[in-house]
Amino acid sequence: MIQTEQGSWSAANGKNELRTDGVRSPDVYTYKLLDADTVHYVSVSSDPTSDCQDDYAFTERRVRQ
């Protein structure tokens, strides 16, 4: 089974918000640019109905083609 979600990301004032369709409040992350191709995110707030309720951090890396 594959789970899919729809929503949008926005960034301002050092925070990144993920608004998932059907969820009342956004998941909020701080972010840090590690280099031109890498961003590290740390969850600082999430809706009680969101999938991830624990402390959560991840790093995204751009793959150049």
HTML snippet that shows the backbone in 3Dmol.js (N, CA, C, O; Angstrom):
<script src="https://3Dmol.org/build/3Dmol-min.js"></script>
<div id="view" style="width:600px;height:400px;position:relative"></div>
<script>
const pdb = `
ATOM      1  N   MET A   1       0.842  -1.181   0.000  1.00  0.00           N
ATOM      2  CA  MET A   1       0.000   0.000   0.000  1.00  0.00           C
ATOM      3  C   MET A   1       0.883   1.239   0.000  1.00  0.00           C
ATOM      4  O   MET A   1       1.853   1.312   0.756  1.00  0.00           O
ATOM      5  N   ILE A   2       0.560   2.199  -0.830  1.00  0.00           N
ATOM      6  CA  ILE A   2       1.299   3.454  -0.910  1.00  0.00           C
ATOM      7  C   ILE A   2       0.426   4.568  -0.345  1.00  0.00           C
ATOM      8  O   ILE A   2      -0.724   4.733  -0.752  1.00  0.00           O
ATOM      9  N   GLN A   3       0.976   5.326   0.588  1.00  0.00           N
ATOM     10  CA  GLN A   3       0.248   6.451   1.173  1.00  0.00           C
ATOM     11  C   GLN A   3       0.641   7.719   0.433  1.00  0.00           C
ATOM     12  O   GLN A   3       1.823   7.954   0.182  1.00  0.00           O
ATOM     13  N   THR A   4      -0.331   8.527   0.086  1.00  0.00           N
ATOM     14  CA  THR A   4      -0.052   9.816  -0.540  1.00  0.00           C
ATOM     15  C   THR A   4      -0.762  10.915   0.235  1.00  0.00           C
ATOM     16  O   THR A   4      -1.786  10.678   0.875  1.00  0.00           O
ATOM     17  N   GLU A   5      -0.212  12.107   0.170  1.00  0.00           N
ATOM     18  CA  GLU A   5      -0.810  13.287   0.790  1.00  0.00           C
ATOM     19  C   GLU A   5      -0.670  14.451  -0.173  1.00  0.00           C
ATOM     20  O   GLU A   5       0.221  14.465  -1.022  1.00  0.00           O
ATOM     21  N   GLN A   6      -1.543  15.409  -0.038  1.00  0.00           N
ATOM     22  CA  GLN A   6      -1.496  16.641  -0.812  1.00  0.00           C
ATOM     23  C   GLN A   6      -1.335  17.795   0.159  1.00  0.00           C
ATOM     24  O   GLN A   6      -1.849  17.750   1.276  1.00  0.00           O
ATOM     25  N   GLY A   7      -0.632  18.815  -0.260  1.00  0.00           N
ATOM     26  CA  GLY A   7      -0.480  19.980   0.591  1.00  0.00           C
ATOM     27  C   GLY A   7       0.496  20.957  -0.018  1.00  0.00           C
ATOM     28  O   GLY A   7       0.770  20.920  -1.217  1.00  0.00           O
ATOM     29  N   SER A   8       1.023  21.838   0.827  1.00  0.00           N
ATOM     30  CA  SER A   8       1.966  22.851   0.330  1.00  0.00           C
ATOM     31  C   SER A   8       2.999  23.185   1.403  1.00  0.00           C
ATOM     32  O   SER A   8       2.743  23.066   2.601  1.00  0.00           O
ATOM     33  N   TRP A   9       4.164  23.603   0.938  1.00  0.00           N
ATOM     34  CA  TRP A   9       5.241  24.089   1.802  1.00  0.00           C
ATOM     35  C   TRP A   9       5.336  25.598   1.640  1.00  0.00           C
ATOM     36  O   TRP A   9       5.088  26.126   0.557  1.00  0.00           O
ATOM     37  N   SER A  10       5.696  26.293   2.715  1.00  0.00           N
ATOM     38  CA  SER A  10       6.023  27.710   2.623  1.00  0.00           C
ATOM     39  C   SER A  10       7.143  27.990   3.622  1.00  0.00           C
ATOM     40  O   SER A  10       7.269  27.302   4.634  1.00  0.00           O
ATOM     41  N   ALA A  11       7.952  29.001   3.329  1.00  0.00           N
ATOM     42  CA  ALA A  11       9.068  29.339   4.212  1.00  0.00           C
ATOM     43  C   ALA A  11       9.098  30.844   4.442  1.00  0.00           C
ATOM     44  O   ALA A  11       8.927  31.633   3.513  1.00  0.00           O
ATOM     45  N   ALA A  12       9.322  31.231   5.715  1.00  0.00           N
ATOM     46  CA  ALA A  12       9.464  32.640   6.085  1.00  0.00           C
ATOM     47  C   ALA A  12      10.034  32.714   7.496  1.00  0.00           C
ATOM     48  O   ALA A  12       9.737  31.869   8.341  1.00  0.00           O
ATOM     49  N   ASN A  13      10.846  33.721   7.740  1.00  0.00           N
ATOM     50  CA  ASN A  13      11.362  33.993   9.086  1.00  0.00           C
ATOM     51  C   ASN A  13      12.081  32.798   9.715  1.00  0.00           C
ATOM     52  O   ASN A  13      11.954  32.559  10.915  1.00  0.00           O
ATOM     53  N   GLY A  14      12.830  32.055   8.914  1.00  0.00           N
ATOM     54  CA  GLY A  14      13.614  30.938   9.431  1.00  0.00           C
ATOM     55  C   GLY A  14      12.819  29.687   9.749  1.00  0.00           C
ATOM     56  O   GLY A  14      13.350  28.743  10.333  1.00  0.00           O
ATOM     57  N   LYS A  15      11.538  29.673   9.367  1.00  0.00           N
ATOM     58  CA  LYS A  15      10.711  28.496   9.617  1.00  0.00           C
ATOM     59  C   LYS A  15      10.053  28.057   8.313  1.00  0.00           C
ATOM     60  O   LYS A  15       9.769  28.869   7.433  1.00  0.00           O
ATOM     61  N   ASN A  16       9.824  26.771   8.218  1.00  0.00           N
ATOM     62  CA  ASN A  16       9.194  26.172   7.055  1.00  0.00           C
ATOM     63  C   ASN A  16       7.917  25.499   7.537  1.00  0.00           C
ATOM     64  O   ASN A  16       7.940  24.755   8.517  1.00  0.00           O
ATOM     65  N   GLU A  17       6.804  25.754   6.857  1.00  0.00           N
ATOM     66  CA  GLU A  17       5.525  25.166   7.246  1.00  0.00           C
ATOM     67  C   GLU A  17       5.049  24.190   6.188  1.00  0.00           C
ATOM     68  O   GLU A  17       5.108  24.469   4.990  1.00  0.00           O
ATOM     69  N   LEU A  18       4.578  23.045   6.644  1.00  0.00           N
ATOM     70  CA  LEU A  18       3.954  22.061   5.780  1.00  0.00           C
ATOM     71  C   LEU A  18       2.472  22.032   6.114  1.00  0.00           C
ATOM     72  O   LEU A  18       2.080  21.665   7.222  1.00  0.00           O
ATOM     73  N   ARG A  19       1.654  22.423   5.146  1.00  0.00           N
ATOM     74  CA  ARG A  19       0.201  22.397   5.329  1.00  0.00           C
ATOM     75  C   ARG A  19      -0.343  21.239   4.497  1.00  0.00           C
ATOM     76  O   ARG A  19      -0.338  21.279   3.267  1.00  0.00           O
ATOM     77  N   THR A  20      -0.810  20.210   5.199  1.00  0.00           N
ATOM     78  CA  THR A  20      -1.368  19.035   4.541  1.00  0.00           C
ATOM     79  C   THR A  20      -2.873  19.198   4.427  1.00  0.00           C
ATOM     80  O   THR A  20      -3.541  19.544   5.401  1.00  0.00           O
ATOM     81  N   ASP A  21      -3.403  18.949   3.244  1.00  0.00           N
ATOM     82  CA  ASP A  21      -4.847  19.043   3.036  1.00  0.00           C
ATOM     83  C   ASP A  21      -5.563  18.156   4.051  1.00  0.00           C
ATOM     84  O   ASP A  21      -5.192  16.996   4.232  1.00  0.00           O
ATOM     85  N   GLY A  22      -6.584  18.693   4.713  1.00  0.00           N
ATOM     86  CA  GLY A  22      -7.372  17.944   5.672  1.00  0.00           C
ATOM     87  C   GLY A  22      -6.849  17.996   7.098  1.00  0.00           C
ATOM     88  O   GLY A  22      -7.481  17.452   8.004  1.00  0.00           O
ATOM     89  N   VAL A  23      -5.707  18.639   7.316  1.00  0.00           N
ATOM     90  CA  VAL A  23      -5.144  18.780   8.669  1.00  0.00           C
ATOM     91  C   VAL A  23      -5.265  20.250   9.059  1.00  0.00           C
ATOM     92  O   VAL A  23      -4.884  21.128   8.285  1.00  0.00           O
ATOM     93  N   ARG A  24      -5.790  20.524  10.247  1.00  0.00           N
ATOM     94  CA  ARG A  24      -6.128  21.901  10.635  1.00  0.00           C
ATOM     95  C   ARG A  24      -4.943  22.841  10.760  1.00  0.00           C
ATOM     96  O   ARG A  24      -5.008  23.971  10.276  1.00  0.00           O
ATOM     97  N   SER A  25      -3.866  22.410  11.393  1.00  0.00           N
ATOM     98  CA  SER A  25      -2.735  23.313  11.582  1.00  0.00           C
ATOM     99  C   SER A  25      -1.475  22.721  10.945  1.00  0.00           C
ATOM    100  O   SER A  25      -1.372  21.504  10.790  1.00  0.00           O
ATOM    101  N   PRO A  26      -0.525  23.572  10.580  1.00  0.00           N
ATOM    102  CA  PRO A  26       0.650  23.091   9.848  1.00  0.00           C
ATOM    103  C   PRO A  26       1.672  22.400  10.750  1.00  0.00           C
ATOM    104  O   PRO A  26       1.710  22.624  11.960  1.00  0.00           O
ATOM    105  N   ASP A  27       2.493  21.563  10.135  1.00  0.00           N
ATOM    106  CA  ASP A  27       3.713  21.092  10.770  1.00  0.00           C
ATOM    107  C   ASP A  27       4.754  22.174  10.530  1.00  0.00           C
ATOM    108  O   ASP A  27       4.887  22.660   9.407  1.00  0.00           O
ATOM    109  N   VAL A  28       5.494  22.557  11.562  1.00  0.00           N
ATOM    110  CA  VAL A  28       6.456  23.656  11.458  1.00  0.00           C
ATOM    111  C   VAL A  28       7.858  23.113  11.707  1.00  0.00           C
ATOM    112  O   VAL A  28       8.080  22.343  12.641  1.00  0.00           O
ATOM    113  N   TYR A  29       8.788  23.519  10.873  1.00  0.00           N
ATOM    114  CA  TYR A  29      10.181  23.091  10.955  1.00  0.00           C
ATOM    115  C   TYR A  29      11.096  24.308  10.949  1.00  0.00           C
ATOM    116  O   TYR A  29      10.805  25.300  10.280  1.00  0.00           O
ATOM    117  N   THR A  30      12.194  24.242  11.684  1.00  0.00           N
ATOM    118  CA  THR A  30      13.276  25.180  11.444  1.00  0.00           C
ATOM    119  C   THR A  30      14.147  24.544  10.366  1.00  0.00           C
ATOM    120  O   THR A  30      14.118  23.328  10.180  1.00  0.00           O
ATOM    121  N   TYR A  31      14.912  25.354   9.664  1.00  0.00           N
ATOM    122  CA  TYR A  31      15.774  24.793   8.634  1.00  0.00           C
ATOM    123  C   TYR A  31      17.106  25.515   8.617  1.00  0.00           C
ATOM    124  O   TYR A  31      17.210  26.679   9.003  1.00  0.00           O
ATOM    125  N   LYS A  32      18.116  24.803   8.164  1.00  0.00           N
ATOM    126  CA  LYS A  32      19.461  25.361   8.058  1.00  0.00           C
ATOM    127  C   LYS A  32      20.057  24.901   6.737  1.00  0.00           C
ATOM    128  O   LYS A  32      20.083  23.707   6.438  1.00  0.00           O
ATOM    129  N   LEU A  33      20.530  25.850   5.958  1.00  0.00           N
ATOM    130  CA  LEU A  33      21.215  25.519   4.716  1.00  0.00           C
ATOM    131  C   LEU A  33      22.624  25.056   5.060  1.00  0.00           C
ATOM    132  O   LEU A  33      23.414  25.820   5.615  1.00  0.00           O
ATOM    133  N   LEU A  34      22.938  23.817   4.734  1.00  0.00           N
ATOM    134  CA  LEU A  34      24.269  23.287   5.031  1.00  0.00           C
ATOM    135  C   LEU A  34      25.264  23.592   3.914  1.00  0.00           C
ATOM    136  O   LEU A  34      26.448  23.817   4.166  1.00  0.00           O
ATOM    137  N   ASP A  35      24.769  23.595   2.683  1.00  0.00           N
ATOM    138  CA  ASP A  35      25.548  24.025   1.522  1.00  0.00           C
ATOM    139  C   ASP A  35      24.546  24.297   0.402  1.00  0.00           C
ATOM    140  O   ASP A  35      23.337  24.262   0.633  1.00  0.00           O
ATOM    141  N   ALA A  36      25.025  24.563  -0.783  1.00  0.00           N
ATOM    142  CA  ALA A  36      24.134  24.945  -1.883  1.00  0.00           C
ATOM    143  C   ALA A  36      23.150  23.839  -2.266  1.00  0.00           C
ATOM    144  O   ALA A  36      22.143  24.113  -2.919  1.00  0.00           O
ATOM    145  N   ASP A  37      23.425  22.609  -1.874  1.00  0.00           N
ATOM    146  CA  ASP A  37      22.579  21.489  -2.254  1.00  0.00           C
ATOM    147  C   ASP A  37      21.947  20.750  -1.076  1.00  0.00           C
ATOM    148  O   ASP A  37      21.304  19.720  -1.278  1.00  0.00           O
ATOM    149  N   THR A  38      22.115  21.251   0.152  1.00  0.00           N
ATOM    150  CA  THR A  38      21.686  20.489   1.312  1.00  0.00           C
ATOM    151  C   THR A  38      20.976  21.381   2.333  1.00  0.00           C
ATOM    152  O   THR A  38      21.475  22.444   2.703  1.00  0.00           O
ATOM    153  N   VAL A  39      19.797  20.925   2.783  1.00  0.00           N
ATOM    154  CA  VAL A  39      19.023  21.628   3.804  1.00  0.00           C
ATOM    155  C   VAL A  39      18.692  20.635   4.914  1.00  0.00           C
ATOM    156  O   VAL A  39      18.270  19.510   4.646  1.00  0.00           O
ATOM    157  N   HIS A  40      18.888  21.063   6.168  1.00  0.00           N
ATOM    158  CA  HIS A  40      18.548  20.228   7.323  1.00  0.00           C
ATOM    159  C   HIS A  40      17.322  20.827   8.003  1.00  0.00           C
ATOM    160  O   HIS A  40      17.299  22.021   8.302  1.00  0.00           O
ATOM    161  N   TYR A  41      16.292  19.997   8.252  1.00  0.00           N
ATOM    162  CA  TYR A  41      15.036  20.412   8.864  1.00  0.00           C
ATOM    163  C   TYR A  41      14.889  19.772  10.241  1.00  0.00           C
ATOM    164  O   TYR A  41      15.288  18.626  10.442  1.00  0.00           O
ATOM    165  N   VAL A  42      14.312  20.518  11.192  1.00  0.00           N
ATOM    166  CA  VAL A  42      13.991  19.984  12.519  1.00  0.00           C
ATOM    167  C   VAL A  42      12.558  20.382  12.842  1.00  0.00           C
ATOM    168  O   VAL A  42      12.207  21.560  12.775  1.00  0.00           O
ATOM    169  N   SER A  43      11.732  19.402  13.192  1.00  0.00           N
ATOM    170  CA  SER A  43      10.334  19.662  13.537  1.00  0.00           C
ATOM    171  C   SER A  43      10.255  20.394  14.873  1.00  0.00           C
ATOM    172  O   SER A  43      10.901  19.999  15.844  1.00  0.00           O
ATOM    173  N   VAL A  44       9.456  21.465  14.917  1.00  0.00           N
ATOM    174  CA  VAL A  44       9.275  22.210  16.164  1.00  0.00           C
ATOM    175  C   VAL A  44       7.812  22.266  16.596  1.00  0.00           C
ATOM    176  O   VAL A  44       7.516  22.647  17.728  1.00  0.00           O
ATOM    177  N   SER A  45       6.886  21.886  15.694  1.00  0.00           N
ATOM    178  CA  SER A  45       5.467  21.911  16.031  1.00  0.00           C
ATOM    179  C   SER A  45       4.706  21.069  15.023  1.00  0.00           C
ATOM    180  O   SER A  45       4.989  21.115  13.826  1.00  0.00           O
ATOM    181  N   SER A  46       3.725  20.287  15.515  1.00  0.00           N
ATOM    182  CA  SER A  46       2.904  19.508  14.597  1.00  0.00           C
ATOM    183  C   SER A  46       1.476  19.435  15.118  1.00  0.00           C
ATOM    184  O   SER A  46       1.233  19.531  16.321  1.00  0.00           O
ATOM    185  N   ASP A  47       0.541  19.264  14.197  1.00  0.00           N
ATOM    186  CA  ASP A  47      -0.862  19.125  14.542  1.00  0.00           C
ATOM    187  C   ASP A  47      -1.068  17.790  15.266  1.00  0.00           C
ATOM    188  O   ASP A  47      -0.414  16.807  14.919  1.00  0.00           O
ATOM    189  N   PRO A  48      -1.951  17.732  16.254  1.00  0.00           N
ATOM    190  CA  PRO A  48      -2.196  16.462  16.955  1.00  0.00           C
ATOM    191  C   PRO A  48      -2.656  15.325  16.039  1.00  0.00           C
ATOM    192  O   PRO A  48      -2.533  14.155  16.401  1.00  0.00           O
ATOM    193  N   THR A  49      -3.188  15.661  14.847  1.00  0.00           N
ATOM    194  CA  THR A  49      -3.649  14.620  13.932  1.00  0.00           C
ATOM    195  C   THR A  49      -2.610  14.259  12.879  1.00  0.00           C
ATOM    196  O   THR A  49      -2.873  13.404  12.034  1.00  0.00           O
ATOM    197  N   SER A  50      -1.436  14.886  12.906  1.00  0.00           N
ATOM    198  CA  SER A  50      -0.437  14.595  11.878  1.00  0.00           C
ATOM    199  C   SER A  50       0.192  13.228  12.105  1.00  0.00           C
ATOM    200  O   SER A  50       0.086  12.655  13.190  1.00  0.00           O
ATOM    201  N   ASP A  51       0.846  12.713  11.073  1.00  0.00           N
ATOM    202  CA  ASP A  51       1.429  11.378  11.117  1.00  0.00           C
ATOM    203  C   ASP A  51       2.592  11.262  12.090  1.00  0.00           C
ATOM    204  O   ASP A  51       2.733  10.246  12.771  1.00  0.00           O
ATOM    205  N   CYS A  52       3.417  12.283  12.162  1.00  0.00           N
ATOM    206  CA  CYS A  52       4.639  12.195  12.960  1.00  0.00           C
ATOM    207  C   CYS A  52       4.486  13.019  14.233  1.00  0.00           C
ATOM    208  O   CYS A  52       4.391  14.244  14.166  1.00  0.00           O
ATOM    209  N   GLN A  53       4.462  12.367  15.381  1.00  0.00           N
ATOM    210  CA  GLN A  53       4.275  13.054  16.649  1.00  0.00           C
ATOM    211  C   GLN A  53       5.551  13.136  17.483  1.00  0.00           C
ATOM    212  O   GLN A  53       5.576  13.851  18.485  1.00  0.00           O
ATOM    213  N   ASP A  54       6.595  12.432  17.104  1.00  0.00           N
ATOM    214  CA  ASP A  54       7.846  12.450  17.849  1.00  0.00           C
ATOM    215  C   ASP A  54       8.749  13.559  17.327  1.00  0.00           C
ATOM    216  O   ASP A  54       8.468  14.170  16.296  1.00  0.00           O
ATOM    217  N   ASP A  55       9.844  13.812  18.055  1.00  0.00           N
ATOM    218  CA  ASP A  55      10.863  14.716  17.532  1.00  0.00           C
ATOM    219  C   ASP A  55      11.302  14.171  16.178  1.00  0.00           C
ATOM    220  O   ASP A  55      11.496  12.967  16.012  1.00  0.00           O
ATOM    221  N   TYR A  56      11.453  15.062  15.229  1.00  0.00           N
ATOM    222  CA  TYR A  56      11.693  14.607  13.867  1.00  0.00           C
ATOM    223  C   TYR A  56      12.671  15.559  13.196  1.00  0.00           C
ATOM    224  O   TYR A  56      12.504  16.777  13.255  1.00  0.00           O
ATOM    225  N   ALA A  57      13.685  15.002  12.561  1.00  0.00           N
ATOM    226  CA  ALA A  57      14.651  15.798  11.805  1.00  0.00           C
ATOM    227  C   ALA A  57      15.013  15.024  10.545  1.00  0.00           C
ATOM    228  O   ALA A  57      15.033  13.793  10.541  1.00  0.00           O
ATOM    229  N   PHE A  58      15.298  15.760   9.481  1.00  0.00           N
ATOM    230  CA  PHE A  58      15.738  15.100   8.254  1.00  0.00           C
ATOM    231  C   PHE A  58      16.574  16.072   7.435  1.00  0.00           C
ATOM    232  O   PHE A  58      16.502  17.287   7.620  1.00  0.00           O
ATOM    233  N   THR A  59      17.365  15.517   6.533  1.00  0.00           N
ATOM    234  CA  THR A  59      18.220  16.304   5.656  1.00  0.00           C
ATOM    235  C   THR A  59      17.844  15.987   4.217  1.00  0.00           C
ATOM    236  O   THR A  59      17.723  14.823   3.836  1.00  0.00           O
ATOM    237  N   GLU A  60      17.660  17.036   3.423  1.00  0.00           N
ATOM    238  CA  GLU A  60      17.372  16.874   2.003  1.00  0.00           C
ATOM    239  C   GLU A  60      18.592  17.286   1.206  1.00  0.00           C
ATOM    240  O   GLU A  60      19.227  18.302   1.488  1.00  0.00           O
ATOM    241  N   ARG A  61      18.909  16.478   0.204  1.00  0.00           N
ATOM    242  CA  ARG A  61      20.038  16.796  -0.682  1.00  0.00           C
ATOM    243  C   ARG A  61      19.549  16.843  -2.122  1.00  0.00           C
ATOM    244  O   ARG A  61      18.859  15.935  -2.586  1.00  0.00           O
ATOM    245  N   ARG A  62      19.912  17.901  -2.815  1.00  0.00           N
ATOM    246  CA  ARG A  62      19.560  18.005  -4.235  1.00  0.00           C
ATOM    247  C   ARG A  62      20.461  17.072  -5.028  1.00  0.00           C
ATOM    248  O   ARG A  62      21.673  17.022  -4.814  1.00  0.00           O
ATOM    249  N   VAL A  63      19.858  16.345  -5.934  1.00  0.00           N
ATOM    250  CA  VAL A  63      20.617  15.467  -6.813  1.00  0.00           C
ATOM    251  C   VAL A  63      20.672  16.149  -8.173  1.00  0.00           C
ATOM    252  O   VAL A  63      19.647  16.335  -8.828  1.00  0.00           O
ATOM    253  N   ARG A  64      21.856  16.513  -8.580  1.00  0.00           N
ATOM    254  CA  ARG A  64      22.010  17.194  -9.883  1.00  0.00           C
ATOM    255  C   ARG A  64      22.087  16.154 -10.981  1.00  0.00           C
ATOM    256  O   ARG A  64      22.743  15.122 -10.843  1.00  0.00           O
ATOM    257  N   GLN A  65      21.403  16.447 -12.073  1.00  0.00           N
ATOM    258  CA  GLN A  65      21.404  15.497 -13.200  1.00  0.00           C
ATOM    259  C   GLN A  65      22.280  15.995 -14.314  1.00  0.00           C
ATOM    260  O   GLN A  65      22.406  15.332 -15.344  1.00  0.00           O
TER     261      GLN A  65
END
`;
const viewer = $3Dmol.createViewer("view");
viewer.addModel(pdb, "pdb");
viewer.setStyle({}, {cartoon: {color: "spectrum"}});
viewer.zoomTo();
viewer.render();
</script>
